Amino acid sequence: MPDLKLGNNSVTTVKIGSTQVNKVYLGTNLIWSSVDPDAQAFITAAGITDATQQSAINTLVTDLKGYGIWTKMKAIYPFCGGSASSHKWNLRDPRDLNAAFRLVFYGGWTHSSNGAKAGVNGYADTYFNPVAQSTSLDSLTLSVYNRETLSGGFTPIFGNGQTTSPQNYTTLVFANKEAGGIASKANWSPSGNNPTYVGLKTITCNGSRVANFYKNGSIVAGSNTMAGSYQNSTFYLSAINNGTTAYLGAQAQVAFTMIADGFSANDVSNFYTAVQAYQTTLSRNV
C-alpha cells in the first residue's frame, strides 16, 4: 500500500509478524482503516473483540456489497459474539432501536459462538412489519441458516401470519416439509416434501407473486404462487407472530437470519456464497 500523507507527514502500513496493521493513527486521529465502515459500526455496537470474528464480519459486508445485494437488505442478524447482547444487532443498521430492527429475545434462549437456539417458550421480535414498511407483495426475501435437523409437523421458524381461519402466512417452515410462503392465501399448503436438514434456507418473491424456495443457493421444491396479503404484524424468529401472540415454532440453533427485497436466482447464489464463507471463517459451517 502507498504511503498515506498528511501535509508533510507520511505513515506507511506495516506487518507485525503475519498480521497486517489495518488502522493507522497520526497522534489520536485515525487516518486510514481497512475495515469497512458499516462493518466497524456493527463491531463497535456488538462489542466484538475477537480478531477472527471482526475479520469475518468485515469480509461478509464487503462480499455483500461486492455482489450488489447489500442495499437490498433490510435486516441482517449474523449472530456473532456468543451472547444475547451481541446477537441482537442488525448488521444493516446497528442502532439499539425498534426502528433499526434489532432483535428483542423473549422466553428462554441459549446463546453461544455457534448461534442462538430458542427454548420451548423462546422467540425473538425483529420489529420489521411488512405493512408498516410498505413492502411490495412481489419483492421480499426471508432467509435463515439452520444448524440442526428438525422433525415434526408444521414448524415455523421465521415470519408472521394469521393462524386462525382464514389463514395467511409470510414465513419459512422447517420440519416434515421445507418450504416457505410470502403473503400466502388461506388455502396455502406447503409443497415442499424434503427432509429437513441443516443449511441456508431462503424464500423470495422477485417481480412476481411466485415465491421460490432455495436451499444452499439452489432452488428446490417448496415454491408456491401466492395470492394473499401481508399481515400487519412484525416478523418473529423461531415462531410466527399471529398479531396477538407468538405461535411458537422451531427449537433449532440458527446462525444467520436476513430480511431483504426480492432476490434474483443469481442474488440467492451469491448470498449463499457470502454467508457460507462467513460461517466457515467462524468454524460453524454446515
C-alpha positions in Angstrom: 0.0 0.0 0.0 1.4 3.5 -0.8 2.3 5.9 2.0 -0.5 7.9 3.5 0.3 11.6 3.6 -1.0 14.4 5.8 0.8 17.6 5.0 4.5 16.8 5.3 3.8 13.7 7.4 3.6 10.2 6.0 2.6 6.9 7.5 3.2 3.5 5.9 1.2 0.4 6.9 3.4 -2.4 8.1 3.1 -6.1 9.1 3.9 -7.3 12.5 4.7 -10.9 12.0 2.0 -12.1 9.7 -0.6 -9.6 10.9 -1.5 -6.7 8.7 -2.0 -3.4 10.5 -5.4 -2.3 9.5 -5.7 1.0 11.3 -3.2 3.9 11.1 -3.3 6.8 13.5 -1.5 10.1 13.5 -1.5 11.1 17.1 -5.0 10.3 18.2 -6.5 10.8 14.7 -7.5 7.7 12.7 -6.3 8.5 9.2 -6.7 5.1 7.5 -8.5 1.8 8.1 -9.0 -1.3 6.1 -12.2 -2.1 7.9 -15.5 -1.3 6.1 -17.3 1.5 8.0 -20.6 -0.4 8.1 -18.7 -3.5 9.5 -17.0 -1.3 12.0 -20.2 0.2 13.2 -21.6 -3.3 13.9 -18.4 -4.5 15.5 -18.5 -1.5 17.8 -22.2 -1.8 18.7 -22.0 -5.5 19.3 -18.7 -5.3 21.3 -16.9 -7.8 19.1 -13.3 -8.0 20.2 -12.2 -11.3 18.7 -10.0 -10.7 15.7 -11.4 -13.7 13.7 -15.0 -12.5 14.3 -14.1 -9.0 13.3 -12.5 -10.2 10.1 -15.5 -12.5 9.3 -17.9 -9.5 9.7 -15.7 -7.3 7.6 -15.4 -9.8 4.8 -19.2 -10.5 4.9 -20.0 -6.9 4.5 -17.6 -6.4 1.6 -18.7 -9.5 -0.1 -22.4 -8.5 0.1 -21.5 -5.1 -1.3 -19.4 -6.6 -4.0 -22.3 -8.8 -5.1 -24.5 -5.8 -5.2 -27.1 -7.1 -2.7 -26.2 -5.0 0.4 -28.6 -2.2 -0.5 -31.4 -4.7 -1.0 -31.2 -5.9 2.6 -33.3 -4.5 5.5 -32.1 -6.6 8.4 -29.1 -8.9 8.8 -28.6 -10.9 12.0 -25.1 -12.6 11.8 -25.3 -13.9 15.4 -21.7 -13.0 16.1 -20.1 -12.7 19.6 -21.8 -15.5 21.5 -24.2 -13.7 23.8 -27.7 -12.1 23.7 -26.2 -8.7 23.9 -24.1 -9.3 20.8 -26.6 -11.4 18.9 -29.4 -8.8 18.9 -27.8 -6.3 16.5 -28.9 -5.7 12.9 -25.7 -5.5 10.7 -27.5 -3.3 8.2 -28.4 -0.7 10.9 -26.7 -1.4 14.3 -28.7 1.1 16.4 -30.4 0.0 19.6 -33.9 0.9 18.4 -37.1 -0.9 17.3 -36.9 1.3 14.1 -33.5 -0.3 13.4 -35.0 -3.8 13.6 -32.6 -5.0 16.3 -33.8 -8.3 17.9 -35.5 -8.5 21.3 -35.4 -12.0 22.8 -38.3 -13.4 24.8 -38.5 -16.6 26.8 -35.6 -19.0 27.1 -32.7 -18.8 24.6 -29.2 -20.4 24.6 -26.6 -18.2 23.0 -23.1 -19.4 22.0 -20.4 -18.7 19.4 -22.3 -21.1 17.1 -25.5 -19.1 17.1 -28.8 -18.9 19.1 -31.4 -21.5 20.0 -34.9 -20.9 21.3 -36.2 -23.0 24.2 -39.7 -24.2 24.5 -41.1 -20.7 25.1 -38.4 -18.7 23.2 -38.8 -16.4 20.3 -37.4 -13.1 19.1 -39.1 -10.0 17.6 -37.4 -8.3 14.6 -39.8 -5.3 14.8 -39.9 -5.5 11.0 -43.6 -5.1 9.9 -44.0 -5.6 6.1 -47.2 -3.4 6.1 -45.6 -0.6 8.1 -42.5 -0.8 5.8 -44.7 -0.6 2.6 -43.1 -3.8 1.4 -44.1 -4.8 -2.1 -46.0 -8.1 -2.5 -43.7 -9.2 -5.2 -40.4 -8.1 -3.6 -39.4 -9.8 -0.3 -36.8 -12.3 0.8 -36.5 -14.2 4.1 -33.6 -16.4 5.0 -32.3 -18.5 7.9 -29.1 -20.5 8.4 -30.2 -23.6 10.3 -27.6 -25.7 12.1 -29.9 -28.5 13.5 -32.1 -31.1 11.9 -35.8 -30.8 12.8 -38.7 -33.3 12.9 -42.4 -32.9 13.4 -45.3 -31.2 11.7 -45.9 -27.6 10.8 -42.9 -25.8 12.5 -42.5 -22.2 11.6 -39.0 -20.7 12.1 -39.4 -17.2 10.8 -42.2 -14.8 9.9 -45.8 -13.8 10.7 -49.2 -14.9 9.8 -52.8 -15.4 10.8 -53.1 -18.8 12.3 -56.9 -18.8 12.6 -59.2 -19.0 9.6 -58.7 -17.5 7.1 -55.1 -18.5 7.4 -52.4 -16.3 5.7 -48.7 -16.6 6.1 -45.4 -15.0 5.3 -43.0 -17.5 6.8 -40.3 -20.1 6.4 -41.4 -23.5 7.5 -39.0 -26.3 8.5 -40.0 -29.7 9.7 -41.6 -32.5 7.7 -41.7 -30.0 4.9 -39.0 -27.5 3.9 -41.0 -24.6 2.4 -42.0 -21.0 2.6 -44.8 -18.7 1.8 -44.9 -15.0 1.1 -48.4 -13.4 1.6 -49.9 -16.8 1.1 -53.7 -17.2 0.7 -55.9 -19.1 3.1 -55.8 -22.5 1.4 -52.0 -22.5 1.0 -50.4 -25.8 1.7 -46.5 -26.0 1.6 -45.5 -28.0 -1.4 -42.0 -28.9 -0.1 -41.6 -32.5 0.8 -37.9 -32.7 1.6 -36.4 -34.0 4.9 -35.3 -31.0 6.9 -31.5 -30.9 7.0 -29.2 -28.1 8.0 -28.1 -25.2 5.8 -29.2 -21.9 4.5 -32.9 -21.7 3.6 -34.3 -18.8 1.6 -37.7 -17.9 0.3 -38.0 -15.0 -2.2 -40.5 -13.2 -4.5 -38.8 -11.1 -7.1 -41.0 -9.3 -9.6 -43.9 -11.7 -9.4 -46.2 -13.4 -6.8 -44.2 -16.7 -7.2 -42.4 -17.5 -4.0 -39.3 -19.5 -4.8 -37.7 -21.7 -2.1 -33.9 -22.2 -2.1 -31.7 -24.5 -0.1 -27.9 -23.6 0.0 -28.3 -21.4 -3.1 -30.2 -23.9 -5.3 -33.9 -23.8 -6.0 -35.9 -26.8 -4.7 -39.5 -27.9 -4.2 -41.2 -25.7 -1.7 -42.2 -22.9 -4.0 -45.7 -21.6 -4.3 -47.7 -18.9 -6.1 -49.2 -16.5 -3.6 -52.4 -14.6 -3.7 -52.8 -13.2 -0.1 -51.7 -10.1 1.6 -49.2 -9.2 4.3 -50.2 -9.4 7.9 -49.9 -6.2 9.8 -47.5 -7.5 12.4 -43.8 -7.9 12.9 -41.7 -10.9 11.9 -40.7 -13.3 14.7 -37.8 -15.7 14.7 -38.4 -19.2 16.0 -42.1 -18.5 15.9 -44.9 -16.9 13.9 -46.3 -13.6 15.1 -50.1 -14.0 14.6 -50.9 -10.5 15.7 -51.7 -11.2 19.3 -49.3 -14.0 20.5 -46.4 -15.9 19.3 -47.2 -19.2 17.6 -44.1 -21.0 18.8 -42.1 -23.0 16.4 -38.6 -24.4 15.7 -36.3 -25.1 18.6 -33.2 -25.1 16.4 -29.9 -23.3 16.5 -29.7 -20.5 13.9 -26.5 -18.8 12.9 -27.8 -16.2 10.4 -31.1 -14.6 9.6 -32.0 -12.0 7.0 -34.8 -9.8 5.6 -34.4 -8.2 2.2 -36.1 -7.0 -1.0 -36.6 -9.6 -3.7 -33.6 -11.6 -4.9 -32.9 -13.0 -8.3 -31.6 -16.5 -8.6 -28.1 -15.1 -9.1 -28.5 -13.0 -6.0 -29.5 -16.1 -3.9 -26.5 -18.0 -5.2 -24.1 -15.1 -4.4 -25.8 -14.6 -1.0 -25.2 -18.2 -0.1 -21.5 -18.0 -1.2 -21.0 -15.0 1.1 -22.9 -16.5 4.1 -21.1 -19.9 3.8 -17.7 -18.2 3.7 -18.7 -16.2 6.8 -19.7 -19.4 8.6 -16.6 -21.2 7.5 -14.4 -18.4 8.9 -16.1 -18.9 12.2 -15.8 -22.7 12.0 -19.5 -23.3 12.3 -20.4 -24.0 8.7 -22.7 -27.0 7.9 
